[in-house]
């Protein structure tokens, strides 16, 4: 009889121990949550996502991106040409850009936390924050800002941040 009571006690203990484990929340995985205009949310595990693509311009405020603000990118930037020489890119508040070499005029937009400049000759430059420093990425005519750059050089805003470090 003693063995039956001991066995019953053991089974009861195991069952009681299993109940909290069955009701425990599953372990959380890093995820991204999309909040729709109607307020409902949908979560996706980061492990299931290869990349996010936005086929058109994303409205301001929709995505929080790390990096400098648009206002922080305004001003005169000393950047490299990729051959050891430097030149200047000036980013104006109205979206126009000037450079001190070649075809001087272009337009720029603030996208993904960086300044993306398109010049009249088809070249494109991007001023991007990398760690505590800024870099200028140059793209030959016909390339996009997601292609492999033709050169990458240091960049520093000589009008707002002469040392180039935040």
C-alpha positions as CSV (number, residue, x, y, z in Angstrom):
1,X,0.0,0.0,0.0
2,X,2.9,2.3,0.9
3,X,4.3,1.8,-2.7
4,X,0.9,2.8,-4.3
5,X,0.7,5.9,-2.2
6,X,4.3,6.9,-3.0
7,X,3.7,6.3,-6.7
8,X,0.4,8.3,-6.6
9,X,2.2,11.1,-4.8
10,X,5.0,11.1,-7.4
11,X,2.6,11.2,-10.3
12,X,0.6,14.0,-8.7
13,X,3.8,16.0,-8.1
14,X,4.9,15.5,-11.8
15,X,1.5,16.5,-13.1
16,X,1.4,19.6,-10.9
17,X,4.9,20.6,-12.0
18,X,3.9,20.1,-15.7
19,X,0.9,22.5,-15.5
20,X,2.9,25.7,-15.1
21,X,5.3,24.6,-17.8
22,X,2.4,24.0,-20.2
23,X,1.0,27.4,-19.5
24,X,4.3,29.3,-19.7
25,X,4.8,31.8,-22.5
26,X,7.0,30.5,-25.3
27,X,10.5,32.0,-25.4
28,X,10.5,35.3,-27.2
29,X,12.4,35.8,-30.4
30,X,13.6,39.2,-31.7
31,X,10.8,40.6,-34.0
32,X,9.6,43.6,-35.9
33,X,6.1,44.9,-35.3
34,X,4.1,46.7,-38.0
35,X,1.3,49.0,-36.7
36,X,-1.4,49.5,-39.4
37,X,-3.4,52.7,-39.7
38,X,-6.5,51.0,-38.2
39,X,-4.4,50.3,-35.1
40,X,-3.9,46.5,-35.4
41,X,-0.5,45.1,-35.1
42,X,1.3,42.3,-36.8
43,X,4.6,40.8,-35.6
44,X,7.3,39.1,-37.8
45,X,10.3,37.2,-36.4
46,X,13.5,38.8,-37.6
47,X,14.9,35.4,-38.3
48,X,12.1,35.0,-41.0
49,X,12.9,38.3,-42.7
50,X,15.6,38.5,-45.4
51,X,15.2,42.3,-46.1
52,X,12.7,45.1,-46.2
53,X,12.0,46.8,-49.5
54,X,10.2,50.1,-50.1
55,X,9.4,50.5,-53.8
56,X,8.5,54.2,-53.5
57,X,9.5,57.1,-51.3
58,X,8.5,56.4,-47.6
59,X,6.6,59.2,-46.0
60,X,8.5,61.1,-43.3
61,X,8.0,59.8,-39.9
62,X,7.0,56.3,-41.0
63,X,10.4,54.7,-40.3
64,X,12.7,55.6,-37.5
65,X,16.3,55.5,-38.8
66,X,19.4,55.9,-36.8
67,X,21.9,58.5,-37.9
68,X,22.1,62.2,-38.2
69,X,19.0,64.4,-38.8
70,X,18.5,66.2,-42.1
71,X,19.5,69.5,-40.5
72,X,22.7,68.0,-39.2
73,X,23.7,67.1,-42.8
74,X,23.3,70.7,-44.1
75,X,26.3,72.7,-44.8
76,X,29.7,72.5,-46.5
77,X,31.4,69.0,-46.5
78,X,35.1,68.3,-47.2
79,X,35.2,64.9,-49.0
80,X,37.7,62.9,-50.9
81,X,37.8,62.3,-54.6
82,X,39.1,58.7,-54.2
83,X,42.5,59.7,-55.6
84,X,43.9,61.5,-52.5
85,X,42.6,64.9,-53.4
86,X,39.7,66.6,-51.7
87,X,36.8,68.7,-52.8
88,X,33.7,70.3,-51.2
89,X,30.0,69.4,-51.3
90,X,27.6,71.9,-50.0
91,X,24.1,70.7,-49.1
92,X,21.5,73.5,-49.0
93,X,18.2,73.5,-47.2
94,X,16.2,73.8,-50.4
95,X,17.4,70.4,-51.6
96,X,20.1,71.7,-54.0
97,X,23.7,70.6,-53.8
98,X,26.9,72.3,-55.0
99,X,30.3,70.8,-55.5
100,X,33.7,72.4,-56.1
101,X,34.8,70.2,-59.0
102,X,33.2,69.1,-62.3
103,X,29.6,69.7,-62.9
104,X,28.8,71.8,-59.9
105,X,25.0,71.4,-59.5
106,X,22.9,68.6,-58.2
107,X,20.0,67.8,-55.9
108,X,20.0,65.9,-52.6
109,X,17.4,64.1,-50.5
110,X,17.5,62.9,-46.9
111,X,16.9,59.1,-47.0
112,X,17.7,56.3,-44.6
113,X,19.5,58.8,-42.3
114,X,21.9,59.9,-45.0
115,X,22.4,62.6,-47.7
116,X,21.9,61.2,-51.2
117,X,23.2,63.6,-53.9
118,X,22.5,63.2,-57.6
119,X,24.7,65.4,-59.8
120,X,23.8,66.8,-63.3
121,X,26.5,64.5,-64.8
122,X,24.8,61.4,-63.5
123,X,27.3,60.6,-60.7
124,X,25.8,60.2,-57.2
125,X,27.4,60.8,-53.8
126,X,26.1,59.7,-50.4
127,X,27.2,61.1,-47.1
128,X,26.7,58.5,-44.5
129,X,27.5,58.2,-40.8
130,X,29.7,55.2,-40.0
131,X,30.2,54.8,-36.2
132,X,31.4,58.3,-35.0
133,X,32.7,59.3,-38.4
134,X,31.2,60.3,-41.8
135,X,32.1,58.8,-45.1
136,X,31.4,59.8,-48.7
137,X,30.3,57.0,-51.0
138,X,30.6,57.8,-54.8
139,X,28.6,56.0,-57.5
140,X,29.3,56.2,-61.2
141,X,26.5,57.2,-63.6
142,X,23.9,54.4,-63.9
143,X,24.5,53.0,-60.4
144,X,22.2,53.2,-57.5
145,X,22.9,53.9,-53.8
146,X,22.6,50.2,-53.1
147,X,25.3,49.2,-55.6
148,X,28.9,48.7,-54.8
149,X,30.4,52.3,-54.6
150,X,33.2,53.3,-56.9
151,X,35.1,54.8,-54.0
152,X,34.6,55.6,-50.3
153,X,36.4,58.5,-48.6
154,X,36.3,60.4,-45.3
155,X,33.8,63.3,-45.1
156,X,33.6,66.1,-42.5
157,X,31.1,69.0,-42.2
158,X,33.4,72.0,-42.0
159,X,30.6,74.4,-41.4
160,X,29.0,72.5,-38.4
161,X,31.4,69.9,-37.1
162,X,35.0,70.7,-38.2
163,X,36.5,67.7,-36.4
164,X,34.1,65.2,-38.2
165,X,33.4,63.4,-34.9
166,X,30.0,63.4,-33.1
